[in-house]
Every structure is written in structure tokens, then in C-alpha cells.
Amino acid sequence: MTEHRDDLGDENTSTEPTADLKAEPTEHSTDGYQRAHLKSKNAKKKALIKKVGIALAVVVVLGVIAYGLFKSNQHSEPQVTTFQGQMQMQQTSIAAKVPGRIAKIFVTEGDVIEAGDQLIEMDSPEINAKVNQARAAKQAAQSQLEKAENGARPQEIAQARAAWQANKAAADLAASTYKRVNRLYQEGLMTQQRRDEAYTKYLATQDETEAARLQYDLALEGTRSEDESAAAAQVSQADAALEEALAAKDEANLVSPISGIVDDVIVNVGEVVGQGVPLLTLVDNDDQWVVLNVTEDYLNYFTIGQEFTGTIPALTSPSSEQPYTMQFRVYTSSVLSDFATWRPTNNDDGFDVRTFEIKARPTDPDSRVRSGMSVLIKMDTTQSTSQLTKSTE
């Protein structure tokens, strides 16, 4: 039994070193594996850093190329400048030339009217009284003129002739009486006083006969030309007064002087208005133009006669839903006041830049356009004026 334990002990003694020998190589192999793993990890990390660096370099190169292409395209693309203008239309204010009370208003805002259409009727009793007075004065003057032109009536001529004949008979009787009394006076049968009385009566009847004859001649000849001229002048004066009164009455019934659209009705029925007070405003939709302000460095693009295209955002094209465009032609340009001048703050900023007001009419006016609508003009300011002229032609 002892030997057996010894053997076992020997076996145990002999086996323990073997176990130690087996464990020692395992530790060495683990350390190697870790070192290999670290080397592999470092290698992968270096490869990843290398790839990232290459990618960054590629991105930088591509960015530089893209920036160069962008700058080259930016220089090659046209430089578009937008100008904003405003549509305007001819406005006409209708005012009363005579005072009165508004009786009727025949139009409303937005109505399309023609020249000669009645707009407002005014009630003025003073004007009606003046018309009646002028007509009565004309009738009186006309009667005087007719009397002067027609002369004396036949009855008046016969009456004047009868008076002349009666005075002539009385004058003949007075002459015969004077002759008899004078003969008796010479014979001493009649007193001198009786003779003088007969002579005085003879002279008086002679004068009365001559006056009657002149009245008869005047009746035959008719009215003098001067009297006829004076009567005709009175008729003309009465006609002028009547025309003035009728003109005032016509002005009380206001009519439109132009064709267009009623833009604003200022008064109401029943109001009393004075002379020269505006009552309503009309606009002529055929007389349109656009107004825009540009600095003088862009003035060469808006010379007289130059044409350009403008967009009116408030309107749409009849054939599509796109904004409506119109063709305009410049007809005038004028410099604005000094307050619209841009002035540099120092000498390095350049010179003063004046602002000009440009007006252009549409080549084909549109009745849908209203005053105040905005007009946008986009223009390639890199083109020269000659290129613009060729493009418009």
C-alpha cells in the first residue's frame, strides 16, 4: 500500500510539471494574439485615415472645380435688372360753371360713357329767371326793329296827309282873310290892330301847314337808317343775353366732354355746389402710359423711341394664366428735382447720380388696364444700346 501511494505520489509528482508546462505556452500564445490584433487594428486605422484624407482631397478638388465653373457661368450669364413702374391714365375733372343744387346723377363709378352723354342735372331757379328775362328783352327789341323796318302804316300816312291838307286849307283861308283886311285897312275901314291880327294868323297857319307837310313826307319815307341800326343793335344785344342765359342753363346739365370711364363721383343728390367745384372724375382708358424712375447710369436703355416689354402682375394673359405683358415705347424723359439725386458721401464713391422720370406708351393699349397698376420691367443691362435697338427691331 505504501508503494502504491508512492507510485501515486510519483505520478503526481511527475504530472504536475507537465501541467505547468502546458499552461505556460497558453499565456504566451494569448499575448501574441493580442499583439497581432493590435497591429491589425492599427493597420486598419491607418488605412481609414488614408482613405479619409484622399476623400477630403477629392472633395476639395471638386469644390475648387465647381467654384471655378460657377464663377465662369456667373460671368457668362446676363445681368438682369428689374425696374418697377406705374400705369397712369388721363384724368379729367368735371366741374360746375354755375352754382346750383344737384337734382339728378345719371352715372355711377365704373360706367363706360361716350362724349356727349349727360352726367349730372342741376336745378337753378336763378338761371331760369335769367332765361325768361332775356327772352322778354329780345321780343321787345325785335318789335322795335320790325317797326323801324316797316315804317308808318297806311292809316298813319293817310292821317298825316289829311292833317297837312287841313292845315293847308286853313292857311289859304288865313291868306284870303289877311288880303281883305289889309285892303279895308288901306281904305280906312279897318283898324290897324285887326289887320295885324289877320297877318299874325296868316303866318301861324303857314307854319302849321309846313309842319304838317313835313310829317306827311316823313311818313312816306319811313324810318331813318340810323334808327333801324339802333333797333338792330338792341336785338343783337338781347340775343347775346339770351344765349348767355341758355348757355348757363346748358352748363347746369353737365355732359361728358370725352369718352372714358367714370372714376369717382364726388357729390350726392340734393347738395348745393358752387361755381368751379369738381363734381366727378373721368379717365380716358385709351390714353395710357407707364411712369418709372431710373438713374442716369441706366438711362441709355430708355432713350426716346426705345421699346421694352413690361409685365403687369395684376392682369393675366387671355390665353393662359401667365402674367400679362405689354410692349411700351418711350416718348419722353425728364430729370427729377434735386431731392432725387444720389450724392456720394466721399470722393471715392464717385459722382452725383441724377434720377430721370421715363414715360412710355403701350403700342397696343388694353382696356383692362387701370391707373395705379404696377409694371415690372426686367432688362439685360449687359447689352449695349445698339443690341437693344436690334432686338426691338
C-alpha positions as CSV (number, residue, x, y, z in Angstrom):
1,M,0.0,0.0,0.0
2,T,2.8,2.3,0.7
3,E,4.4,1.7,-2.5
4,H,1.2,2.3,-4.2
5,R,0.9,5.7,-2.7
6,D,4.5,6.3,-3.6
7,D,3.7,5.4,-7.0
8,L,0.8,7.7,-6.9
9,G,2.9,10.3,-5.4
10,D,5.4,9.8,-8.0
11,E,2.8,10.0,-10.6
12,N,1.5,13.2,-9.0
13,T,5.0,14.5,-8.8
14,S,5.6,13.6,-12.4
15,T,2.3,15.0,-13.7
16,E,2.5,18.5,-12.0
17,P,5.4,19.7,-14.1
18,T,3.6,18.5,-17.1
19,A,0.6,20.7,-16.3
20,D,2.8,23.7,-15.7
21,L,4.5,23.1,-19.0
22,K,1.1,23.1,-20.7
23,A,-0.2,26.3,-19.0
24,E,2.9,28.3,-19.8
25,P,2.6,28.1,-23.6
26,T,-1.1,29.2,-23.4
27,E,-0.1,32.5,-21.8
28,H,2.5,33.1,-24.5
29,S,0.0,32.4,-27.2
30,T,-2.6,34.9,-25.8
31,D,-0.1,37.7,-25.7
32,G,0.9,37.1,-29.2
33,Y,-2.7,37.1,-30.3
34,Q,-3.3,40.4,-28.6
35,R,-0.3,41.9,-30.2
36,A,-1.4,40.7,-33.6
37,H,-4.8,42.1,-33.1
38,L,-3.5,45.5,-32.1
39,K,-1.2,45.5,-35.2
40,S,-4.2,44.7,-37.4
41,K,-6.3,47.3,-35.7
42,N,-3.6,50.0,-36.2
43,A,-3.2,49.0,-39.8
44,K,-7.0,49.3,-40.4
45,K,-7.0,52.7,-38.6
46,K,-4.1,54.0,-40.8
47,A,-5.9,52.7,-43.9
48,L,-9.1,54.5,-42.8
49,I,-7.2,57.8,-42.2
50,K,-5.6,57.4,-45.5
51,K,-8.9,56.9,-47.2
52,V,-10.5,59.9,-45.4
53,G,-7.5,62.1,-46.4
54,I,-7.9,61.0,-50.0
55,A,-11.7,61.7,-49.9
56,L,-11.1,65.2,-48.4
57,A,-8.6,65.9,-51.1
58,V,-11.0,64.8,-53.7
59,V,-13.8,66.9,-52.2
60,V,-11.5,70.0,-52.1
61,V,-10.5,69.4,-55.7
62,L,-14.1,69.0,-56.8
63,G,-15.1,72.2,-54.8
64,V,-12.4,74.2,-56.5
65,I,-13.6,73.0,-59.9
66,A,-17.2,73.7,-59.0
67,Y,-16.4,77.2,-57.8
68,G,-14.5,77.9,-61.0
69,L,-17.4,76.7,-63.1
70,F,-19.8,78.8,-61.1
71,K,-17.7,81.9,-61.5
72,S,-17.3,81.3,-65.2
73,N,-21.1,80.8,-65.6
74,Q,-21.8,83.8,-63.5
75,H,-19.7,86.0,-65.8
76,S,-21.3,84.4,-68.9
77,E,-24.9,84.7,-67.7
78,P,-26.7,88.0,-68.4
79,Q,-27.1,90.5,-65.6
80,V,-30.9,91.2,-65.3
81,T,-32.0,94.4,-63.6
82,T,-35.7,94.8,-62.6
83,F,-37.4,98.2,-62.8
84,Q,-40.8,99.0,-61.4
85,G,-43.2,101.5,-62.9
86,Q,-46.8,102.5,-62.5
87,M,-49.6,102.8,-65.1
88,Q,-51.3,106.1,-65.4
89,M,-54.3,107.3,-67.4
90,Q,-55.5,110.7,-68.5
91,Q,-57.9,112.1,-65.8
92,T,-60.5,114.9,-66.4
93,S,-62.3,116.6,-63.5
94,I,-65.8,117.7,-64.4
95,A,-66.8,120.9,-62.5
96,A,-69.8,123.1,-62.5
97,K,-69.6,126.5,-64.2
98,V,-72.7,127.8,-62.5
99,P,-73.9,127.3,-58.9
100,G,-77.0,125.2,-58.2
101,R,-78.4,122.2,-56.5
102,I,-77.7,118.6,-57.7
103,A,-81.1,117.3,-59.0
104,K,-80.0,114.0,-60.7
105,I,-76.9,111.9,-61.2
106,F,-77.1,109.7,-64.3
107,V,-73.8,107.8,-63.9
108,T,-72.0,105.7,-61.3
109,E,-68.4,104.8,-60.7
110,G,-67.1,102.4,-63.3
111,D,-69.6,103.3,-66.0
112,V,-68.3,103.5,-69.6
113,I,-69.5,106.7,-71.3
114,E,-69.3,108.4,-74.6
115,A,-68.7,112.0,-75.4
116,G,-71.9,114.0,-75.1
117,D,-73.6,111.7,-72.5
118,Q,-75.4,113.6,-69.8
119,L,-73.7,113.2,-66.4
120,I,-75.5,115.5,-63.9
121,E,-78.6,117.6,-63.9
122,M,-78.6,120.7,-61.7
123,D,-81.6,122.8,-60.6
124,S,-81.1,126.6,-60.6
125,P,-84.1,128.9,-60.4
126,E,-81.9,131.9,-60.9
127,I,-80.8,130.7,-64.3
128,N,-84.4,130.0,-65.3
129,A,-85.4,133.6,-64.3
130,K,-82.5,135.0,-66.4
131,V,-83.6,133.0,-69.4
132,N,-87.1,134.3,-69.2
133,Q,-85.9,137.9,-68.7
134,A,-83.6,137.6,-71.7
135,R,-86.4,136.2,-73.9
136,A,-88.7,139.1,-73.0
137,A,-86.0,141.7,-73.7
138,K,-85.4,140.1,-77.1
139,Q,-89.1,140.2,-78.0
140,A,-89.2,144.0,-77.2
141,A,-86.1,144.7,-79.2
142,Q,-87.4,142.7,-82.1
143,S,-90.7,144.6,-82.1
144,Q,-88.8,147.9,-82.3
145,L,-86.7,146.6,-85.2
146,E,-89.8,145.5,-87.1
147,K,-91.4,148.9,-86.5
148,A,-88.3,150.6,-87.8
149,E,-88.1,148.4,-90.9
150,N,-91.8,148.5,-91.8
151,G,-92.1,152.3,-91.3
152,A,-95.5,154.0,-90.9
153,R,-98.7,152.1,-91.6
154,P,-101.0,153.2,-94.4
155,Q,-103.5,154.6,-91.9
156,E,-100.8,156.7,-90.3
157,I,-99.7,158.0,-93.8
158,A,-103.4,158.9,-94.6
159,Q,-103.8,160.6,-91.3
160,A,-100.6,162.7,-91.8
161,R,-101.8,163.7,-95.3
162,A,-105.2,164.7,-94.0
163,A,-103.6,166.9,-91.3
164,W,-101.4,168.5,-93.9
165,Q,-104.4,169.2,-96.2
166,A,-106.4,170.7,-93.3
167,N,-103.6,173.0,-92.3
168,K,-103.1,173.9,-96.0
169,A,-106.8,174.9,-96.2
170,A,-106.6,176.9,-93.0
171,A,-103.5,178.7,-94.4
172,D,-105.3,179.6,-97.6
173,L,-108.3,180.9,-95.7
174,A,-106.0,183.0,-93.5
175,A,-104.2,184.4,-96.5
176,S,-107.5,185.4,-98.1
177,T,-108.7,187.0,-94.9
178,Y,-105.5,188.9,-94.5
179,K,-105.8,190.3,-98.0
180,R,-109.3,191.5,-97.4
181,V,-108.5,193.1,-94.0
182,N,-105.4,194.7,-95.5
183,R,-107.5,196.3,-98.3
184,L,-110.0,197.6,-95.9
185,Y,-107.3,198.9,-93.7
186,Q,-105.8,200.8,-96.7
187,E,-109.3,202.3,-97.4
188,G,-109.6,203.3,-93.8
189,L,-112.4,201.0,-93.0
190,M,-110.4,198.6,-90.7
191,T,-108.3,199.3,-87.7
192,Q,-104.6,198.5,-87.7
193,Q,-105.0,196.1,-84.8
194,R,-107.4,194.0,-86.8
195,R,-105.0,194.0,-89.7
196,D,-102.1,192.8,-87.5
197,E,-104.2,190.0,-86.0
198,A,-105.1,188.8,-89.5
199,Y,-101.5,188.9,-90.5
200,T,-100.3,187.0,-87.5
201,K,-102.9,184.3,-88.0
202,Y,-101.8,184.1,-91.6
203,L,-98.2,183.5,-90.7
204,A,-99.1,180.9,-88.0
205,T,-101.2,178.9,-90.4
206,Q,-98.4,178.9,-92.9
207,D,-96.0,177.4,-90.3
208,E,-98.5,174.8,-89.2
209,T,-99.1,173.8,-92.8
210,E,-95.4,173.4,-93.4
211,A,-95.0,171.2,-90.3
212,A,-97.9,169.0,-91.4
213,R,-96.4,168.6,-94.8
214,L,-93.1,167.5,-93.2
215,Q,-94.9,164.9,-91.1
216,Y,-96.6,163.6,-94.2
217,D,-93.2,163.4,-96.0
218,L,-91.7,161.6,-93.1
219,A,-94.5,159.1,-93.0
220,L,-93.9,158.4,-96.7
221,E,-90.2,158.0,-96.4
222,G,-90.3,155.7,-93.4
223,T,-87.8,155.3,-90.5
224,R,-84.3,156.6,-90.8
225,S,-81.4,154.1,-91.4
226,E,-79.8,155.2,-88.1
227,D,-83.0,154.2,-86.2
228,E,-83.0,150.9,-87.9
229,S,-79.4,150.3,-87.0
230,A,-80.1,151.2,-83.4
231,A,-83.0,148.8,-83.3
232,A,-81.0,146.0,-84.8
233,A,-78.2,146.6,-82.3
234,Q,-80.7,146.3,-79.5
235,V,-81.9,143.0,-80.9
236,S,-78.3,141.7,-81.1
237,Q,-77.8,142.6,-77.5
238,A,-80.9,140.8,-76.4
239,D,-79.8,137.7,-78.4
240,A,-76.4,137.7,-76.7
241,A,-78.1,138.0,-73.3
242,L,-80.4,135.1,-74.2
243,E,-77.5,133.0,-75.4
244,E,-75.6,133.6,-72.2
245,A,-78.6,132.6,-70.1
246,L,-79.2,129.4,-72.2
247,A,-75.5,128.5,-72.0
248,A,-75.7,128.8,-68.3
249,K,-78.8,126.5,-68.3
250,D,-76.9,124.0,-70.5
251,E,-74.0,124.1,-68.1
252,A,-76.4,123.1,-65.4
253,N,-77.0,119.9,-67.4
254,L,-73.4,118.6,-67.4
255,V,-72.4,116.4,-70.3
256,S,-69.2,114.4,-70.8
257,P,-66.6,116.2,-73.0
258,I,-64.7,112.9,-73.6
259,S,-65.2,109.2,-73.9
260,G,-63.9,107.1,-71.0
261,I,-64.7,105.6,-67.6
262,V,-66.3,107.3,-64.6
263,D,-63.5,107.1,-62.0
264,D,-65.1,108.9,-59.0
265,V,-68.4,110.6,-58.2
266,I,-67.8,113.3,-55.6
267,V,-71.2,114.8,-55.0
268,N,-74.7,113.4,-54.0
269,V,-78.2,114.3,-55.0
270,G,-79.5,117.4,-53.1
271,E,-76.1,119.0,-52.4
272,V,-75.6,122.7,-53.3
273,V,-72.4,123.2,-55.2
274,G,-70.6,126.4,-56.2
275,Q,-69.0,127.6,-59.4
276,G,-65.9,125.7,-60.3
277,V,-66.3,122.9,-57.7
278,P,-65.4,119.4,-59.1
279,L,-68.3,117.0,-59.2
280,L,-66.8,113.9,-60.7
281,T,-63.7,112.5,-62.4
282,L,-63.4,110.8,-65.7
283,V,-60.5,108.7,-67.1
284,D,-59.7,108.1,-70.7
285,N,-58.8,104.4,-70.9
286,D,-57.3,104.9,-74.4
287,D,-54.7,107.4,-73.1
288,Q,-52.4,105.2,-71.1
289,W,-48.7,105.4,-70.2
290,V,-46.3,104.0,-67.7
291,V,-44.0,106.1,-65.5
292,L,-40.8,104.8,-64.0
293,N,-37.8,106.4,-62.3
294,V,-34.3,105.3,-63.4
295,T,-30.8,106.6,-62.5
296,E,-28.8,108.1,-65.3
297,D,-26.4,105.1,-65.5
298,Y,-29.4,103.1,-66.9
299,L,-30.8,106.0,-69.0
300,N,-29.3,104.7,-72.2
301,Y,-31.7,101.7,-72.0
302,F,-34.7,104.1,-72.1
303,T,-33.9,106.5,-74.9
304,I,-36.6,108.3,-76.8
305,G,-38.2,105.8,-79.2
306,Q,-36.8,102.8,-77.4
307,E,-39.2,99.9,-76.9
308,F,-39.3,97.4,-74.0
309,T,-41.5,94.8,-72.6
310,G,-43.3,95.2,-69.2
311,T,-45.2,92.7,-67.1
312,I,-48.4,93.7,-65.3
313,P,-48.9,91.3,-62.3
314,A,-52.5,92.5,-61.8
315,L,-53.6,91.1,-65.1
316,T,-53.3,87.7,-66.7
317,S,-52.9,86.8,-70.3
318,P,-56.2,85.9,-72.0
319,S,-54.7,82.7,-73.5
320,S,-53.1,81.4,-70.3
321,E,-52.7,82.0,-66.6
322,Q,-49.3,83.7,-67.0
323,P,-48.8,87.4,-66.1
324,Y,-49.8,89.8,-68.8
325,T,-47.1,91.5,-70.8
326,M,-47.3,94.7,-72.9
327,Q,-44.9,96.4,-75.3
328,F,-44.1,100.0,-74.5
329,R,-42.3,102.8,-76.4
330,V,-40.5,105.7,-74.6
331,Y,-41.8,109.1,-75.7
332,T,-40.3,111.4,-73.0
333,S,-37.8,111.6,-70.3
334,S,-37.1,114.4,-67.8
335,V,-34.8,114.9,-64.9
336,L,-36.3,114.9,-61.4
337,S,-35.7,117.5,-58.8
338,D,-32.5,117.7,-56.7
339,F,-34.1,115.7,-53.9
340,A,-34.0,112.6,-56.1
341,T,-30.3,112.9,-56.8
342,W,-27.9,110.4,-55.2
343,R,-24.8,112.1,-53.8
344,P,-21.6,110.3,-52.7
345,T,-20.5,110.6,-49.1
346,N,-16.9,110.9,-50.0
347,N,-14.8,111.4,-53.1
348,D,-14.1,107.7,-53.6
349,D,-17.8,106.9,-54.1
350,G,-17.9,108.6,-57.5
351,F,-20.0,111.5,-58.8
352,D,-23.6,112.6,-58.3
353,V,-26.2,110.3,-60.0
354,R,-29.3,112.1,-61.2
355,T,-32.7,110.4,-61.4
356,F,-34.8,110.7,-64.5
357,E,-38.6,110.1,-65.0
358,I,-39.3,108.0,-68.0
359,K,-42.7,107.9,-69.7
360,A,-43.7,105.3,-72.3
361,R,-46.9,104.5,-74.0
362,P,-48.1,101.0,-74.9
363,T,-48.1,100.1,-78.5
364,D,-51.4,98.3,-78.1
365,P,-53.5,99.8,-75.2
366,D,-55.6,97.4,-73.2
367,S,-59.0,98.5,-71.8
368,R,-58.4,96.3,-68.7
369,V,-55.6,98.4,-67.5
370,R,-56.3,100.7,-64.6
371,S,-54.4,103.7,-63.2
372,G,-52.0,102.7,-60.5
373,M,-51.2,99.1,-61.7
374,S,-47.6,98.1,-61.2
375,V,-45.4,97.3,-64.2
376,L,-42.2,95.2,-63.9
377,I,-39.5,95.6,-66.5
378,K,-36.7,93.1,-66.5
379,M,-33.8,94.2,-68.7
380,D,-30.5,92.7,-69.5
381,T,-28.2,95.5,-68.6
382,T,-25.1,93.8,-70.1
383,Q,-26.4,94.5,-73.6
384,S,-25.4,97.7,-75.4
385,T,-27.9,100.2,-76.7
386,S,-27.3,99.1,-80.3
387,Q,-28.1,95.5,-79.4
388,L,-31.3,96.6,-77.7
389,T,-32.3,98.5,-80.8
390,K,-31.6,95.5,-83.0
391,S,-33.6,93.2,-80.6
392,T,-36.6,95.6,-80.7
393,E,-36.5,95.9,-84.4
